[in-house]
């Protein structure tokens, strides 16, 4: 099980550590946004065994950010999430579709 642990926050964004049940940091997620509704989300996961848990919590978190910051429009955030240096697709389903 993974949790978010806030590390830093200001008016334009936040950095959250991703920690396991023992409190060990296994990654992070950060977001920045501009007044003109540009949203950038970056993240890194180090523990490959936690990939699905990471996808579950971050995809719900990102969906909430999109609604809160970008509204219901068609604008999409810029998302860069990595697992051990390899880009992850958070919204890819098991059959390979998005």
C-alpha positions as CSV (number, residue, x, y, z in Angstrom):
1,X,0.0,0.0,0.0
2,X,1.3,3.5,-0.9
3,X,0.5,6.9,0.5
4,X,1.3,10.5,-0.3
5,X,3.3,12.4,2.2
6,X,3.4,16.2,1.5
7,X,7.0,17.6,1.2
8,X,6.6,21.1,-0.2
9,X,3.7,23.4,-1.3
10,X,3.3,26.9,-2.7
11,X,0.8,28.8,-4.8
12,X,1.9,27.2,-8.0
13,X,2.2,23.5,-7.0
14,X,3.2,20.8,-4.6
15,X,5.7,18.0,-4.2
16,X,4.5,14.8,-2.6
17,X,6.6,11.9,-1.5
18,X,5.2,8.5,-2.3
19,X,5.8,6.3,0.8
20,X,5.1,2.6,1.5
21,X,3.3,1.3,4.7
22,X,6.7,1.5,6.5
23,X,7.2,5.1,5.7
24,X,10.0,4.5,3.2
25,X,10.0,6.9,0.3
26,X,9.6,4.9,-2.9
27,X,9.0,7.8,-5.3
28,X,7.4,11.2,-5.7
29,X,4.8,13.1,-7.6
30,X,4.9,16.9,-8.2
31,X,2.7,19.3,-10.0
32,X,3.0,22.9,-11.1
33,X,0.5,25.1,-12.8
34,X,0.2,28.5,-14.3
35,X,-2.6,31.0,-14.1
36,X,-3.4,30.4,-17.7
37,X,-4.4,26.8,-16.8
38,X,-1.2,25.0,-17.8
39,X,-0.7,21.9,-15.6
40,X,2.5,19.9,-15.5
41,X,2.7,16.7,-13.5
42,X,6.0,14.9,-12.9
43,X,6.7,11.7,-11.0
44,X,9.1,8.9,-10.4
45,X,8.6,5.4,-8.8
46,X,11.7,3.5,-7.8
47,X,10.1,0.2,-6.6
48,X,8.9,-1.8,-9.7
49,X,6.9,-4.1,-7.4
50,X,4.6,-1.2,-6.4
51,X,3.8,-0.2,-10.0
52,X,0.1,-1.0,-9.9
53,X,-0.4,0.6,-6.5
54,X,1.4,3.7,-7.8
55,X,-0.8,3.8,-10.9
56,X,-3.9,3.5,-8.8
57,X,-3.2,6.3,-6.5
58,X,-1.6,8.7,-9.0
59,X,-4.3,8.3,-11.7
60,X,-7.0,9.2,-9.2
61,X,-4.9,12.1,-7.9
62,X,-4.3,13.4,-11.4
63,X,-8.0,13.1,-12.3
64,X,-8.8,15.3,-9.3
65,X,-6.1,17.8,-10.2
66,X,-7.4,18.0,-13.8
67,X,-10.9,18.9,-12.5
68,X,-9.7,21.3,-9.9
69,X,-7.2,23.2,-12.0
70,X,-8.2,22.7,-15.7
71,X,-11.9,22.4,-15.1
72,X,-14.1,20.4,-17.4
73,X,-12.6,21.6,-20.6
74,X,-10.7,19.6,-23.2
75,X,-7.3,20.8,-22.1
76,X,-5.1,18.0,-20.9
77,X,-2.1,18.3,-18.5
78,X,1.4,17.5,-19.4
79,X,2.2,14.3,-17.6
80,X,5.7,12.7,-17.2
81,X,5.7,9.7,-14.9
82,X,8.7,7.4,-14.8
83,X,9.4,3.9,-13.4
84,X,13.1,3.4,-13.1
85,X,13.8,5.9,-15.9
86,X,11.1,4.4,-18.3
87,X,8.0,6.5,-19.1
88,X,4.8,5.0,-17.7
89,X,1.3,5.3,-19.3
90,X,-1.0,5.7,-16.3
91,X,-4.2,5.3,-18.4
92,X,-3.3,2.2,-20.4
93,X,-5.7,-0.6,-19.8
94,X,-4.8,-4.3,-19.6
95,X,-5.6,-4.9,-23.2
96,X,-3.2,-2.2,-24.3
97,X,-5.8,0.5,-25.1
98,X,-6.0,3.9,-23.5
